């Protein structure tokens, strides 16, 4: 269904392997933006920025 609206899909899901399953069924490319315990590589940077802005803690 999503292939009717988009040329590509970035998917983040709490269940490990969900993006892989979606990619097998999809007619468009599916990018794994994080699944289960596999967080997106930029998640750490986002978390550090949040801690810094909320707590005033240095991100370094």
Sine and cosine of phi, psi and omega as CSV:
sin_phi,cos_phi,sin_psi,cos_psi,sin_omega,cos_omega
0.00,0.00,-0.68,0.74,-0.05,-1.00
-0.91,0.41,-0.44,0.90,0.00,-1.00
-0.91,0.42,-0.30,0.95,0.07,-1.00
-0.97,0.26,-0.36,0.93,-0.10,-1.00
-0.94,-0.35,-0.27,0.96,-0.14,-0.99
-0.56,-0.83,0.36,-0.93,0.05,-1.00
-0.99,-0.11,-0.25,0.97,-0.03,-1.00
-0.42,-0.91,0.41,-0.91,-0.02,-1.00
-0.73,-0.68,0.80,-0.60,0.16,-0.99
-0.98,-0.22,0.86,-0.50,-0.14,-0.99
-0.87,-0.49,0.76,-0.65,0.11,-0.99
-0.85,-0.53,0.79,-0.61,-0.12,-0.99
-0.57,-0.82,0.58,-0.81,-0.01,-1.00
-0.95,0.32,-0.32,0.95,-0.03,-1.00
-1.00,-0.07,0.80,-0.59,0.00,-1.00
-0.88,0.47,0.76,-0.65,0.03,-1.00
1.00,-0.03,-0.04,1.00,-0.05,-1.00
-0.90,0.44,-0.65,0.76,0.00,-1.00
-0.91,0.41,-0.59,0.81,0.04,-1.00
-0.89,0.45,-0.71,0.71,0.03,-1.00
-0.89,0.46,-0.69,0.72,0.02,-1.00
-0.89,0.46,-0.65,0.76,-0.01,-1.00
-0.90,0.44,-0.55,0.83,0.01,-1.00
-0.93,0.38,-0.50,0.87,-0.05,-1.00
-0.99,-0.12,-0.25,0.97,-0.13,-0.99
-0.99,0.13,0.52,-0.85,0.10,-1.00
-1.00,-0.02,-0.14,0.99,0.03,-1.00
-0.86,-0.50,0.33,-0.94,0.03,-1.00
-0.90,0.45,0.63,-0.78,0.04,-1.00
-0.89,-0.46,0.84,-0.55,0.04,-1.00
-0.99,-0.12,0.78,-0.63,0.05,-1.00
-0.99,0.17,0.95,-0.30,0.00,-1.00
-0.99,-0.12,0.28,0.96,0.03,-1.00
0.80,-0.60,0.78,-0.62,0.04,-1.00
-0.56,-0.83,0.68,-0.73,0.00,-1.00
0.81,0.58,-0.81,-0.59,0.01,-1.00
-0.99,0.17,-0.12,0.99,-0.02,-1.00
-1.00,-0.01,0.99,-0.11,-0.02,-1.00
-0.99,0.15,0.45,-0.89,0.07,-1.00
-0.89,0.46,0.64,-0.77,-0.05,-1.00
-0.81,0.58,-0.50,0.87,-0.02,-1.00
-1.00,0.07,-0.03,1.00,-0.03,-1.00
-0.88,0.48,-0.62,0.78,0.01,-1.00
-0.88,0.48,-0.68,0.73,0.03,-1.00
-0.89,0.46,-0.67,0.74,0.03,-1.00
-0.89,0.46,-0.69,0.73,0.02,-1.00
-0.89,0.46,-0.68,0.73,0.02,-1.00
-0.89,0.45,-0.65,0.76,0.04,-1.00
-0.90,0.45,-0.63,0.78,0.02,-1.00
-0.91,0.42,-0.72,0.69,0.02,-1.00
-0.87,0.50,-0.70,0.71,-0.02,-1.00
-0.89,0.46,-0.70,0.72,-0.05,-1.00
-0.95,0.31,-0.55,0.83,-0.03,-1.00
-1.00,0.07,-0.57,0.82,-0.10,-1.00
-0.94,-0.35,-0.19,0.98,-0.03,-1.00
0.95,0.31,0.32,0.95,-0.01,-1.00
-1.00,0.08,0.65,-0.76,0.04,-1.00
-0.89,0.46,0.68,-0.73,0.00,-1.00
-1.00,0.09,0.01,1.00,-0.01,-1.00
-0.97,-0.26,0.00,0.00,0.00,0.00
